[in-house]
């Protein structure tokens, strides 16, 4: 049950990343610094969901760090915290396949998360 005074953000995830979050194996979520995420802060909740399904899981934001690009984010946060199943090089390629260069140019967010039981 979520506290109605705590801000809740809804973010879509691909199945692979959703499963890592739901299992508590992913402690950093990567996003582009979109304006709608500018107010994201520690203590907020994120409801992750998979498009086209009813599956959701919730995580509490523990911190938000801003980076100029995805390479700096991976170096600063450690790839194992983002995806313990893939190398740094594979993660960089995967992230860039989701976000084209014009999106990366906006900057990157490393969102610390912990699964809410």
C-alpha positions in Angstrom: 0.0 0.0 0.0 1.4 3.4 -1.0 1.2 6.6 1.0 -1.1 9.0 -0.9 1.2 11.9 0.1 4.3 10.4 -1.5 4.8 11.3 -5.2 4.4 8.3 -7.5 6.0 8.3 -10.9 5.0 5.7 -13.5 7.7 4.4 -15.8 7.6 1.7 -18.5 10.3 -1.0 -18.6 11.2 -3.7 -21.1 10.6 -7.2 -19.6 14.3 -7.9 -19.0 14.8 -4.8 -16.9 11.4 -5.2 -15.2 12.4 -8.7 -14.0 15.7 -7.4 -12.6 13.9 -4.7 -10.6 11.1 -7.0 -9.4 13.8 -9.5 -8.2 15.7 -6.7 -6.4 18.8 -7.2 -8.5 18.8 -3.8 -10.2 19.6 -0.9 -7.9 20.1 1.9 -10.5 17.5 2.8 -13.2 18.8 4.8 -16.2 16.8 7.5 -17.9 17.3 10.5 -20.0 17.0 13.9 -18.2 13.6 14.6 -19.5 11.8 17.6 -18.1 9.0 15.5 -16.6 11.6 13.7 -14.4 13.2 17.0 -13.1 11.3 16.8 -9.8 12.2 13.2 -9.1 13.8 12.9 -5.7 14.7 10.6 -2.9 11.7 9.2 -1.1 9.5 9.3 -4.2 8.0 6.0 -5.5 8.3 4.7 -9.0 5.7 2.3 -10.3 7.3 0.3 -13.0 5.1 -1.4 -15.6 5.4 -3.4 -18.8 3.4 -2.0 -21.7 0.5 -4.2 -22.7 0.4 -6.2 -19.4 -1.0 -5.6 -16.0 2.4 -6.3 -14.3 3.7 -3.6 -12.0 6.2 -3.3 -9.2 7.1 -0.4 -7.0 10.5 0.9 -5.9 11.4 3.8 -3.7 13.9 6.3 -5.0 17.0 6.4 -2.8 18.8 9.1 -4.7 19.1 10.8 -8.1 22.4 11.6 -9.8 22.8 13.6 -13.0 25.4 12.9 -15.7 26.4 14.4 -19.0 26.1 11.1 -20.9 25.6 7.4 -20.5 29.4 6.6 -20.4 29.9 8.9 -17.5 26.8 7.4 -15.8 28.1 3.8 -16.2 31.6 4.8 -14.9 30.1 6.7 -12.0 27.5 4.1 -10.9 29.2 0.8 -11.8 27.6 -1.4 -14.5 26.7 -4.2 -12.0 24.2 -1.9 -10.3 22.4 -1.2 -13.5 22.4 -4.7 -15.0 24.3 -7.4 -13.3 23.8 -9.7 -16.3 25.7 -7.6 -18.9 29.1 -6.1 -19.4 29.7 -2.3 -19.4 30.1 -2.4 -23.2 26.9 -4.4 -23.7 25.0 -2.1 -21.4 26.2 1.0 -23.2 25.1 -0.5 -26.6 21.8 -1.5 -25.1 21.1 1.9 -23.6 22.0 3.7 -26.8 19.7 1.4 -28.7 16.9 2.7 -26.6 17.9 6.3 -26.5 19.3 7.9 -29.8 22.1 10.5 -29.6 19.7 13.5 -29.5 18.1 12.1 -26.3 21.5 11.3 -24.7 22.4 14.9 -25.4 19.8 15.9 -22.8 21.9 14.2 -20.2 21.4 11.1 -18.1 19.8 10.2 -14.8 21.0 7.5 -12.5 18.0 6.8 -10.2 18.9 4.8 -7.1 16.0 2.4 -6.3 15.0 -0.2 -3.7 12.2 -2.6 -4.2 9.1 -1.9 -2.1 7.7 -5.2 -0.6 
